[in-house]
Amino acid sequence: MNLGSIYHRSAYSDCYPIDENSLRINLRTGKDIQNVTIIHNDPYCNGITGRRPWEGIREEMEKRCELPYHSLWSSVLTPEYKREQYYFELTSGEETIYMLEDGFYSEEELHISGKMKQYFKIPWLNPSDVIRVPDWVSETVWYEIVPDRFCRGDYSNKRMEVKPWDDKEPMTYEDFYGGDLKGIISKLGYLEKLGITGIYLTPIFESESNHKYDTTDYHKIDPDFGTEQEMKELIMEAHKRGIKVMVDGVFNHCGTDFGPWKDVVSKGKASSYYDWFFINKFPIETKDWKTRDGRYYSFAFEAHMPKLNTNNPEVMEYFINRCKYWVNEWKIDGIRFDVGNEISHTFIKRLRREIKGIEPDLFLLGEIWHDSTQWLQGDEYDSVMNYPFIESIHDFWNTESMDVKELMLSLNRIFTMYPEQITNALFQFLDSHDVTRAYTRCGNLDTFLQQFSLLCTMPGSICLYYGTELGMEGAEDPYNRKCMPWREIEQGKHQEIFEQIQRLIAIRKRFRQCRSEKMEWILEDGYRRLLHYRKLGEGKRAVEVYMNAGKNNYKMLTDSNIVFAYRYKDGDLSPGGILILQKG
């Protein structure tokens, strides 16, 4: 028995409350372990003094899923008195071992009279320890919009010089195209038809750039985008259609025209805003493009994005007040935190307490590209952008030597990193303004539709980047931020792919099982690149998914209960094909 592969602690994703009455217990073991039993009971079931030995109730654990190097075993306990004490019995072949908090015990050692044993323990199931994510999030289909590139509704003069919308000339990082809030309002019907129930807006506040991630005034919507009244109108009209609205909060850094920064540049250490930033050398030189010399800290060495000190109480107060205003006056539904892993934990915890006190259902989303456990304990973000998901599926479809089991193991790892409440709210997507567009990365329609089908049948809250539903192409910035091709849409050029995406979104919304974290993989002998998995919900109903990512036809022998089919005919699933069935 490989004891070094066995791991558990009564915290984080190993042990957590699902609700006020139930606990999820997870145990990781090596793949040599054949059976696991949890022995549990109230720690005081036989009194306080210890005159009678503590006795537990035996319950077999379920083998929840397979991970790259481990098996994950799981149980849900409902402690009658809100307390729980437990340990594990593990079996491999003829060998049995017991795992307690202080280590491993043999049968003999476990029953040595008078031996002090340290059991795993949940001292009290406090309601405030339950991770709570707004219920509506898992059912939301988001749509990310870069306002300058989505739609232009106001054709009066703009502050910045704009290029023609359909200009085919080479793009640059500095180009403006004139998209605005009026344009977004005019296309709410289009989004509703697609099946969108949430809009994520990249920054809308005043800035000299087209992307607005170098904010100059957090109190003012960029004049080229519109007015505060138009922002309120957008939210109101979206809400009428059942569409939520999330804004981008850029609190990690600002632009060099931000008032407090300009004051520090002018006055140096005498400025009352001196501690709002991280400045190491005076006078402050802002003309050079990069800050690798360490004169001050900035986002990614970009001199035009000085880093804000979110440890400073005044900075915290400033941005918390801004968030409160957006909630109270605009009625926003969510905030996405740009560079969410560099903002201080103290700030996020305080902001959550104060803002959730006003609107408990507000969605707080962190932009974090890696393991985000430390931000997802229920007192900071509700969710994070799940970039590892993109990497996992890209590797499979881009690497023909990978088989479906490797994809399964990769996705299992991703979906067991966090408590299930978080998993059900993970922000899932195929592309964004920061990466190559999905269609360009996939290289063909078959792969693109397979990846989108996978997205629509995964747990979490899914998001489309504007134009994803059309198969828009574009490598990294600036070409992944092309203008939405409204003229081509009106001509019906993208209708076929739009309808396929529309159908898949409708299936996700119709079948709750598609959004469930309960999933069974079926590995088919002889078909190393056939994705076959079953999504389970309450009761006996299920959604079964097949995707042929290999080079040979797969014989299905079924034509019943089909809810979606692509490259499927007369029982044959062709390479690149997709089949989604309703079962039960």
C-alpha positions as CSV (number, residue, x, y, z in Angstrom):
1,M,0.0,0.0,0.0
2,N,1.4,3.4,-1.1
3,L,0.9,5.5,2.1
4,G,2.6,8.5,0.5
5,S,-0.3,8.8,-2.0
6,I,-3.0,9.0,0.7
7,Y,-4.0,12.5,1.7
8,H,-6.7,14.2,3.7
9,R,-7.1,17.2,6.0
10,S,-10.4,18.3,7.6
11,A,-10.4,21.6,5.7
12,Y,-10.6,23.2,2.2
13,S,-11.9,20.9,-0.6
14,D,-11.2,17.7,1.5
15,C,-13.9,18.5,4.1
16,Y,-16.5,21.3,3.8
17,P,-20.1,22.0,4.5
18,I,-22.5,21.7,1.5
19,D,-25.2,23.4,3.5
20,E,-26.1,23.9,7.1
21,N,-26.7,20.2,7.7
22,S,-24.4,18.3,5.5
23,L,-20.6,17.8,5.1
24,R,-18.7,16.6,2.1
25,I,-15.7,14.4,3.0
26,N,-13.1,13.7,0.2
27,L,-10.1,11.4,0.5
28,R,-7.3,11.1,-2.1
29,T,-5.5,7.8,-2.3
30,G,-3.3,5.9,-4.7
31,K,-4.9,3.8,-7.3
32,D,-4.0,0.6,-5.4
33,I,-6.7,1.2,-2.8
34,Q,-9.7,-1.0,-3.5
35,N,-12.1,0.0,-0.7
36,V,-12.4,2.9,1.8
37,T,-14.7,3.0,4.8
38,I,-15.2,6.1,6.9
39,I,-15.9,5.6,10.6
40,H,-17.7,8.6,12.1
41,N,-19.9,9.8,14.9
42,D,-20.4,12.7,17.3
43,P,-17.1,13.2,19.3
44,Y,-19.2,13.2,22.5
45,C,-21.4,10.2,21.7
46,N,-20.0,8.3,24.7
47,G,-19.5,11.2,27.0
48,I,-16.8,13.8,27.8
49,T,-14.5,12.1,30.2
50,G,-13.3,9.3,28.0
51,R,-14.2,6.6,30.5
52,R,-15.9,4.7,27.6
53,P,-14.0,4.5,24.3
54,W,-15.4,6.5,21.4
55,E,-17.2,4.4,18.8
56,G,-17.9,5.3,15.2
57,I,-20.5,4.3,12.7
58,R,-19.1,2.5,9.6
59,E,-20.0,3.7,6.1
60,E,-18.5,2.8,2.8
61,M,-17.2,5.7,0.7
62,E,-17.9,6.1,-3.0
63,K,-15.1,6.2,-5.5
64,R,-16.1,9.6,-6.9
65,C,-13.6,9.8,-9.8
66,E,-10.2,9.0,-11.1
67,L,-7.4,11.6,-11.1
68,P,-4.1,11.6,-12.9
69,Y,-2.2,9.9,-10.0
70,H,-5.0,9.4,-7.4
71,S,-8.5,8.1,-6.8
72,L,-10.9,10.4,-5.1
73,W,-13.2,8.8,-2.5
74,S,-16.2,10.7,-1.1
75,S,-19.0,10.7,1.4
76,V,-21.7,13.1,2.5
77,L,-22.4,13.1,6.2
78,T,-25.3,14.7,8.1
79,P,-24.1,15.1,11.7
80,E,-27.2,15.2,14.0
81,Y,-25.6,17.6,16.5
82,K,-23.5,19.6,14.0
83,R,-20.3,18.0,15.2
84,E,-18.4,15.1,13.6
85,Q,-15.3,13.0,14.4
86,Y,-14.0,10.5,11.9
87,Y,-11.2,8.3,10.6
88,F,-10.7,6.0,7.5
89,E,-10.2,2.3,7.0
90,L,-8.4,1.6,3.7
91,T,-8.0,-1.8,2.0
92,S,-5.7,-3.0,-0.7
93,G,-5.6,-6.7,-1.4
94,E,-5.0,-8.5,1.9
95,E,-3.7,-5.3,3.6
96,T,-5.8,-3.0,5.8
97,I,-4.6,0.3,7.3
98,Y,-6.3,3.0,9.3
99,M,-5.7,6.7,8.7
100,L,-6.2,9.2,11.5
101,E,-5.1,12.9,11.7
102,D,-1.9,11.9,13.4
103,G,-0.9,9.2,10.9
104,F,-1.5,5.6,9.9
105,Y,-2.4,2.8,12.3
106,S,-2.4,-0.9,12.0
107,E,-5.3,-2.9,13.5
108,E,-3.2,-3.8,16.5
109,E,-2.1,-0.1,17.1
110,L,-5.7,1.1,16.7
111,H,-6.8,-1.0,19.7
112,I,-3.8,-0.5,22.1
113,S,-5.5,0.2,25.4
114,G,-5.0,3.8,26.6
115,K,-3.4,5.0,23.4
116,M,-4.3,8.7,22.6
117,K,-5.5,8.9,19.1
118,Q,-6.0,12.1,17.1
119,Y,-9.1,11.7,15.0
120,F,-10.2,14.1,12.2
121,K,-12.8,16.5,13.6
122,I,-15.4,19.1,12.7
123,P,-15.9,20.9,15.9
124,W,-19.1,22.7,14.9
125,L,-20.9,23.2,11.6
126,N,-21.4,26.9,11.7
127,P,-23.9,28.4,9.2
128,S,-21.4,31.2,8.4
129,D,-18.8,28.6,7.2
130,V,-21.1,27.4,4.4
131,I,-19.8,28.7,1.0
132,R,-22.7,30.5,-0.6
133,V,-22.8,31.4,-4.3
134,P,-25.8,33.2,-5.8
135,D,-28.2,30.5,-7.0
136,W,-28.8,32.2,-10.4
137,V,-25.1,32.0,-11.5
138,S,-25.0,28.3,-12.5
139,E,-27.9,28.8,-14.8
140,T,-26.5,31.9,-16.5
141,V,-25.2,31.9,-20.1
142,W,-22.8,34.9,-20.2
143,Y,-21.8,37.0,-23.2
144,E,-18.5,39.0,-23.0
145,I,-18.6,42.4,-24.8
146,V,-15.7,44.7,-25.6
147,P,-17.8,47.9,-26.0
148,D,-15.6,49.6,-28.6
149,R,-15.9,46.6,-30.9
150,F,-19.5,45.3,-30.5
151,C,-21.9,47.8,-32.0
152,R,-22.0,51.5,-32.7
153,G,-25.3,53.1,-31.9
154,D,-24.3,56.8,-31.6
155,Y,-23.0,58.3,-34.9
156,S,-22.3,61.8,-33.5
157,N,-18.7,62.8,-33.1
158,K,-16.5,60.8,-30.8
159,R,-13.8,62.0,-28.5
160,M,-11.3,59.7,-30.2
161,E,-10.9,59.4,-34.0
162,V,-12.6,56.2,-35.2
163,K,-11.9,53.9,-38.1
164,P,-14.7,52.7,-40.4
165,W,-16.5,49.7,-38.8
166,D,-15.9,47.3,-41.6
167,D,-12.4,48.5,-42.3
168,K,-10.2,45.6,-43.6
169,E,-6.9,47.5,-43.1
170,P,-4.4,46.0,-40.7
171,M,-5.4,46.6,-37.1
172,T,-3.2,48.2,-34.4
173,Y,-3.4,48.2,-30.6
174,E,-4.4,51.9,-30.7
175,D,-7.4,51.7,-33.1
176,F,-10.9,53.0,-32.1
177,Y,-14.0,51.8,-33.9
178,G,-16.7,53.7,-32.0
179,G,-18.8,51.0,-30.3
180,D,-20.9,52.2,-27.4
181,L,-23.7,51.6,-24.9
182,K,-26.4,52.6,-27.4
183,G,-25.1,50.0,-29.7
184,I,-25.3,47.3,-27.1
185,I,-28.9,48.3,-26.2
186,S,-29.9,48.0,-29.8
187,K,-28.7,44.4,-29.9
188,L,-30.3,43.1,-26.7
189,G,-32.9,41.3,-28.9
190,Y,-30.2,39.5,-30.8
191,L,-28.6,38.4,-27.5
192,E,-32.0,37.2,-26.2
193,K,-32.6,35.2,-29.4
194,L,-29.2,33.5,-29.0
195,G,-30.2,32.5,-25.4
196,I,-27.9,34.8,-23.5
197,T,-28.9,35.5,-19.9
198,G,-25.9,37.6,-18.7
199,I,-23.7,40.3,-20.2
200,Y,-20.1,40.8,-19.0
201,L,-18.9,44.2,-20.0
202,T,-15.1,44.9,-20.2
203,P,-14.2,48.3,-18.6
204,I,-16.6,51.2,-19.4
205,F,-14.9,54.0,-17.4
206,E,-13.0,56.9,-18.8
207,S,-9.6,56.0,-20.3
208,E,-7.4,57.1,-23.2
209,S,-7.2,53.5,-24.6
210,N,-9.8,51.4,-26.6
211,H,-9.7,48.6,-24.0
212,K,-10.1,50.9,-20.9
213,Y,-8.0,48.8,-18.6
214,D,-5.9,51.9,-17.8
215,T,-8.7,53.9,-16.1
216,T,-8.4,57.6,-15.6
217,D,-11.8,58.3,-13.8
218,Y,-13.7,55.6,-12.0
219,H,-16.6,58.0,-11.5
220,K,-17.2,58.7,-15.2
221,I,-18.3,56.4,-18.1
222,D,-16.0,57.0,-21.0
223,P,-17.7,59.7,-23.2
224,D,-17.1,57.7,-26.3
225,F,-19.2,54.9,-24.8
226,G,-22.0,57.1,-23.6
227,T,-23.5,58.5,-20.4
228,E,-24.4,57.2,-17.0
229,Q,-28.1,57.5,-18.0
230,E,-27.4,55.2,-21.0
231,M,-25.7,52.7,-18.7
232,K,-28.8,52.7,-16.4
233,E,-31.0,52.2,-19.5
234,L,-28.8,49.3,-20.7
235,I,-29.2,47.5,-17.3
236,M,-32.9,48.3,-17.1
237,E,-33.6,47.0,-20.6
238,A,-31.4,43.9,-20.1
239,H,-33.3,43.1,-16.9
240,K,-36.6,43.3,-18.7
241,R,-35.3,40.5,-20.9
242,G,-34.1,38.4,-18.0
243,I,-30.4,39.3,-18.7
244,K,-28.0,40.1,-15.9
245,V,-25.2,42.7,-16.2
246,M,-21.7,42.4,-14.8
247,V,-19.1,45.2,-15.0
248,D,-15.3,45.0,-15.0
249,G,-13.6,46.4,-11.9
250,V,-10.0,47.4,-12.5
251,F,-8.8,47.8,-9.0
252,N,-5.3,46.4,-9.3
253,H,-3.9,49.3,-11.4
254,C,-5.0,52.5,-13.0
255,G,-4.0,54.8,-15.8
256,T,-1.4,57.5,-15.6
257,D,-4.1,60.2,-16.0
258,F,-5.8,59.0,-12.8
259,G,-6.1,62.0,-10.5
260,P,-4.3,60.5,-7.4
261,W,-1.4,59.2,-9.6
262,K,-1.0,62.6,-11.2
263,D,-1.0,64.2,-7.8
264,V,1.9,61.9,-6.6
265,V,3.9,62.6,-9.8
266,S,3.5,66.3,-9.2
267,K,4.0,66.4,-5.4
268,G,6.1,63.3,-4.6
269,K,6.1,62.1,-1.0
270,A,4.2,65.3,0.0
271,S,1.1,64.0,-1.9
272,S,-1.7,62.7,0.3
273,Y,-2.0,59.9,-2.2
274,Y,1.6,58.8,-1.9
275,D,0.7,55.5,-0.2
276,W,-1.9,54.7,-2.8
277,F,0.9,53.3,-5.0
278,F,4.2,51.4,-4.8
279,I,6.9,54.0,-5.6
280,N,10.5,53.2,-5.1
281,K,12.3,56.2,-6.8
282,F,11.8,59.9,-7.2
283,P,11.2,61.9,-9.3
284,I,8.8,59.6,-11.0
285,E,9.6,58.9,-14.6
286,T,6.5,57.8,-16.6
287,K,7.7,58.3,-20.2
288,D,9.6,55.0,-20.5
289,W,7.3,52.2,-21.7
290,K,8.5,49.6,-19.1
291,T,9.2,49.6,-15.4
292,R,11.7,46.8,-15.2
293,D,14.1,49.2,-13.5
294,G,11.8,49.1,-10.4
295,R,11.1,52.8,-10.2
296,Y,7.5,51.9,-9.3
297,Y,5.4,48.8,-9.5
298,S,3.0,48.5,-12.4
299,F,0.9,45.8,-14.0
300,A,3.1,43.5,-16.1
301,F,5.9,46.2,-16.2
302,E,3.5,48.5,-18.2
303,A,4.5,52.1,-17.2
304,H,1.0,53.4,-18.1
305,M,-0.6,51.1,-15.6
306,P,0.8,51.9,-12.1
307,K,-0.2,49.4,-9.5
308,L,-2.6,50.4,-6.8
309,N,-2.0,49.6,-3.1
310,T,-5.1,47.7,-2.2
311,N,-3.7,47.2,1.3
312,N,-4.3,50.9,2.0
313,P,-7.6,51.6,3.9
314,E,-8.2,54.8,1.8
315,V,-7.8,52.8,-1.5
316,M,-10.2,50.1,-0.1
317,E,-12.7,52.8,0.9
318,Y,-12.5,54.5,-2.5
319,F,-13.3,51.4,-4.5
320,I,-15.8,49.9,-2.1
321,N,-17.8,53.1,-2.4
322,R,-17.6,52.9,-6.1
323,C,-19.0,49.3,-6.0
324,K,-21.7,50.4,-3.6
325,Y,-22.7,53.1,-6.1
326,W,-22.9,50.7,-9.0
327,V,-25.1,48.4,-6.9
328,N,-27.4,51.0,-5.4
329,E,-27.7,53.3,-8.4
330,W,-27.2,51.1,-11.4
331,K,-28.5,47.8,-10.1
332,I,-25.6,45.8,-11.5
333,D,-25.7,42.0,-10.9
334,G,-21.9,41.3,-10.8
335,I,-18.4,42.6,-10.7
336,R,-15.5,40.9,-12.5
337,F,-12.1,41.7,-10.8
338,D,-9.3,42.3,-13.3
339,V,-6.0,40.7,-12.2
340,G,-7.9,39.4,-9.2
341,N,-5.0,37.5,-7.8
342,E,-2.9,40.6,-7.2
343,I,-5.5,42.5,-5.2
344,S,-5.0,42.2,-1.4
345,H,-7.0,39.5,0.4
346,T,-7.9,42.0,3.1
347,F,-9.5,44.3,0.5
348,I,-11.5,41.5,-1.2
349,K,-12.8,40.2,2.2
350,R,-13.8,43.6,3.3
351,L,-15.5,44.5,0.0
352,R,-17.4,41.2,0.1
353,R,-18.7,41.8,3.6
354,E,-19.9,45.3,2.8
355,I,-21.2,44.8,-0.7
356,K,-23.0,41.5,0.1
357,G,-24.6,43.3,3.0
358,I,-26.3,45.5,0.5
359,E,-27.0,42.8,-2.2
360,P,-26.4,39.2,-1.1
361,D,-27.0,37.9,-4.7
362,L,-24.2,40.0,-6.3
363,F,-21.8,37.8,-8.2
364,L,-18.1,38.4,-7.5
365,L,-15.8,36.9,-10.2
366,G,-12.0,36.9,-10.0
367,E,-9.8,36.9,-13.0
368,I,-7.3,34.2,-11.9
369,W,-5.6,31.8,-14.4
370,H,-4.3,29.2,-11.9
371,D,-5.3,27.2,-8.8
372,S,-7.5,29.7,-6.9
373,T,-8.1,27.8,-3.7
374,Q,-7.0,30.6,-1.4
375,W,-9.5,33.0,-2.9
376,L,-12.4,30.6,-2.9
377,Q,-13.1,29.8,0.8
378,G,-16.4,31.6,0.8
379,D,-15.2,35.0,2.1
380,E,-13.7,36.5,-1.1
381,Y,-14.7,35.6,-4.7
382,D,-17.8,33.6,-5.6
383,S,-15.9,32.1,-8.6
384,V,-13.0,32.6,-11.0
385,M,-12.4,32.4,-14.7
386,N,-11.5,28.8,-15.4
387,Y,-8.6,29.2,-17.8
388,P,-7.3,25.6,-17.0
389,F,-10.4,24.3,-18.7
390,I,-9.4,26.0,-22.0
391,E,-5.8,24.6,-21.7
392,S,-7.1,21.1,-21.0
393,I,-9.5,20.8,-24.0
394,H,-7.0,22.6,-26.3
395,D,-4.3,20.0,-25.4
396,F,-6.6,17.1,-26.3
397,W,-7.9,18.4,-29.6
398,N,-4.5,19.7,-30.6
399,T,-2.6,16.6,-29.7
400,E,-3.7,13.5,-31.6
401,S,-1.5,11.2,-29.4
402,M,-3.7,12.0,-26.4
403,D,-6.5,9.6,-25.7
404,V,-9.9,10.4,-24.1
405,K,-8.8,9.0,-20.7
406,E,-6.1,11.7,-20.5
407,L,-8.8,14.3,-21.1
408,M,-11.0,12.7,-18.5
409,L,-8.2,12.8,-15.9
410,S,-7.4,16.4,-16.7
411,L,-11.0,17.5,-16.4
412,N,-11.6,15.5,-13.3
413,R,-8.6,17.3,-11.7
414,I,-10.1,20.7,-12.6
415,F,-13.5,19.9,-11.3
416,T,-12.4,18.5,-8.0
417,M,-10.1,21.4,-7.1
418,Y,-12.8,23.3,-5.2
419,P,-15.9,22.7,-3.1
420,E,-18.9,21.7,-5.2
421,Q,-20.7,25.1,-4.7
422,I,-17.7,26.8,-6.4
423,T,-17.5,24.1,-9.1
424,N,-21.1,24.8,-10.0
425,A,-20.3,28.5,-10.4
426,L,-17.0,28.3,-12.2
427,F,-16.8,30.8,-15.1
428,Q,-16.4,28.5,-18.2
429,F,-15.5,29.7,-21.6
430,L,-13.6,28.9,-24.8
431,D,-12.1,32.3,-25.5
432,S,-11.9,35.8,-24.2
433,H,-10.3,39.2,-25.1
434,D,-7.0,37.8,-23.6
435,V,-6.5,34.7,-25.7
436,T,-6.8,33.5,-29.3
437,R,-10.4,33.1,-30.5
438,A,-11.8,29.6,-30.2
439,Y,-12.5,29.1,-33.9
440,T,-8.9,30.1,-34.8
441,R,-7.5,27.9,-32.1
442,C,-9.7,24.9,-33.2
443,G,-8.9,25.4,-36.9
444,N,-12.1,23.9,-38.2
445,L,-15.9,23.8,-37.6
446,D,-16.0,20.2,-36.3
447,T,-13.5,20.7,-33.5
448,F,-15.1,24.1,-32.7
449,L,-18.6,22.6,-32.3
450,Q,-17.3,19.6,-30.3
451,Q,-15.5,22.0,-27.9
452,F,-18.7,24.1,-27.6
453,S,-20.8,21.0,-27.0
454,L,-18.4,20.0,-24.2
455,L,-18.7,23.5,-22.7
456,C,-22.5,23.3,-22.8
457,T,-22.5,20.0,-20.9
458,M,-20.0,21.0,-18.1
459,P,-20.8,22.3,-14.6
460,G,-20.4,26.0,-14.0
461,S,-21.6,29.2,-15.6
462,I,-20.7,29.4,-19.3
463,C,-19.7,32.4,-21.3
464,L,-19.4,33.3,-25.0
465,Y,-17.0,35.9,-26.2
466,Y,-18.8,38.3,-28.6
467,G,-18.8,36.7,-32.0
468,T,-18.0,33.2,-30.8
469,E,-21.5,32.2,-31.9
470,L,-20.4,33.1,-35.5
471,G,-17.1,31.4,-35.5
472,M,-15.3,34.7,-35.5
473,E,-11.6,34.3,-36.1
474,G,-8.6,36.2,-34.7
475,A,-5.3,35.4,-33.0
476,E,-4.1,37.3,-30.0
477,D,-4.7,41.1,-29.4
478,P,-5.5,43.1,-31.5
479,Y,-7.0,40.5,-33.9
480,N,-9.0,38.7,-31.3
481,R,-10.9,42.0,-30.8
482,K,-12.2,42.6,-34.3
483,C,-15.5,44.4,-34.8
484,M,-18.7,42.4,-34.7
485,P,-19.6,41.8,-38.4
486,W,-23.2,43.1,-38.3
487,R,-23.4,43.6,-42.1
488,E,-22.5,39.9,-42.7
489,I,-25.0,38.8,-40.0
490,E,-27.7,40.8,-41.8
491,Q,-26.7,39.1,-45.0
492,G,-27.2,35.6,-43.4
493,K,-23.5,34.7,-43.8
494,H,-23.1,33.1,-40.4
495,Q,-26.7,31.8,-39.9
496,E,-25.8,28.1,-40.0
497,I,-23.2,28.2,-37.2
498,F,-25.4,30.6,-35.2
499,E,-28.2,28.2,-35.3
500,Q,-26.0,25.3,-34.1
501,I,-24.7,27.3,-31.2
502,Q,-28.2,28.5,-30.4
503,R,-29.5,24.9,-30.3
504,L,-26.6,23.8,-27.9
505,I,-27.3,26.7,-25.6
506,A,-31.0,25.8,-25.6
507,I,-30.2,22.2,-24.7
508,R,-28.0,23.4,-21.8
509,K,-30.8,25.5,-20.5
510,R,-33.5,22.9,-21.0
511,F,-31.7,19.9,-19.4
512,R,-30.5,20.6,-15.8
513,Q,-28.3,17.5,-16.1
514,C,-26.1,19.4,-18.5
515,R,-25.1,21.8,-15.7
516,S,-24.7,19.1,-13.1
517,E,-21.3,18.2,-11.6
518,K,-22.4,14.5,-11.5
519,M,-20.7,12.9,-14.4
520,E,-19.8,9.4,-15.5
521,W,-17.2,8.7,-18.3
522,I,-17.5,5.6,-20.4
523,L,-14.2,4.5,-22.0
524,E,-14.9,2.6,-25.2
525,D,-12.5,-0.2,-26.1
526,G,-10.9,0.4,-29.5
527,Y,-11.9,4.1,-29.7
528,R,-9.2,6.0,-27.9
529,R,-10.5,9.4,-29.0
530,L,-14.2,8.9,-28.6
531,L,-15.7,11.1,-25.8
532,H,-18.6,9.3,-24.2
533,Y,-19.9,10.5,-20.9
534,R,-23.2,10.6,-19.0
535,K,-24.4,13.7,-17.1
536,L,-26.7,12.8,-14.1
537,G,-29.2,14.8,-12.3
538,E,-31.9,14.1,-9.7
539,G,-33.8,10.9,-10.3
540,K,-33.1,8.5,-13.2
541,R,-32.9,11.0,-16.0
542,A,-29.6,11.6,-17.7
543,V,-28.0,13.3,-20.7
544,E,-25.6,11.1,-22.7
545,V,-22.9,12.7,-24.9
546,Y,-20.8,11.2,-27.7
547,M,-18.1,13.1,-29.6
548,N,-15.9,11.4,-32.2
549,A,-12.6,13.1,-32.1
550,G,-10.9,10.2,-33.9
551,K,-10.5,9.2,-37.5
552,N,-12.9,6.3,-37.8
553,N,-16.6,6.0,-37.8
554,Y,-18.3,4.9,-34.6
555,K,-21.3,2.6,-34.8
556,M,-24.0,3.9,-32.4
557,L,-26.9,1.5,-33.0
558,T,-29.4,4.0,-31.7
559,D,-31.7,6.6,-33.2
560,S,-33.9,7.3,-30.2
561,N,-34.2,10.2,-27.8
562,I,-31.8,12.4,-29.9
563,V,-31.7,16.0,-28.8
564,F,-28.7,17.1,-30.9
565,A,-26.9,15.5,-33.8
566,Y,-24.0,16.6,-36.0
567,R,-22.3,14.4,-38.6
568,Y,-24.5,11.5,-37.5
569,K,-26.5,9.3,-39.9
570,D,-28.1,5.9,-39.8
571,G,-26.4,4.8,-36.6
572,D,-22.9,6.1,-37.6
573,L,-21.1,8.9,-35.8
574,S,-18.5,10.2,-38.3
575,P,-15.2,11.8,-37.3
576,G,-16.0,15.3,-36.0
577,G,-19.5,14.1,-35.1
578,I,-21.6,14.9,-32.0
579,L,-24.6,13.1,-30.6
580,I,-26.5,14.2,-27.4
581,L,-29.2,11.9,-26.1
582,Q,-31.8,12.1,-23.4
583,K,-31.9,9.0,-21.2
584,G,-34.5,7.9,-18.7
